[in-house]
């Protein structure tokens, strides 16, 4: 792998990480605003989630009746 390819991969990973942190922050704020304080298990689940999961859960906050509705599979 060339140096240029390594740098490009590193840049993509940084962008993805930054995006994930942003979505993670938005999801956490929405959940707290809608459902109150989050328990440790929910905080941990959010911290370990992929960007795709975070985006899916963020969309579900809009229609969820309860917090369990956000995380159902």
QUIFEN-V158560 format. One line per field, one symbol per residue. ss: DSSP state (h for helix, s for strand, l for the rest). psi: psi as a letter, one per 40 degrees, with the letter a starting at -180 (. if undefined). burial: + if it has 24 or more other C-alpha atoms within 12 Angstrom, else -. A space follows every 50 residues. Layout:
ss = ???
psi = ???
burial = ???
This chain:
ss = llhhhhhhhhhhhhhhhhhhhhhhhhhhhhhhhhhllllhhhhhhhhhll hhhhhhhhhhhlllllhhhhhll
psi = hiddddddddddddddddddddddddddddddddeaiiiddddddddeii ddddddddddddehdiddddei.
burial = -------------------+--++--++-++----------+---+---- +--++-++-++-----+--++--
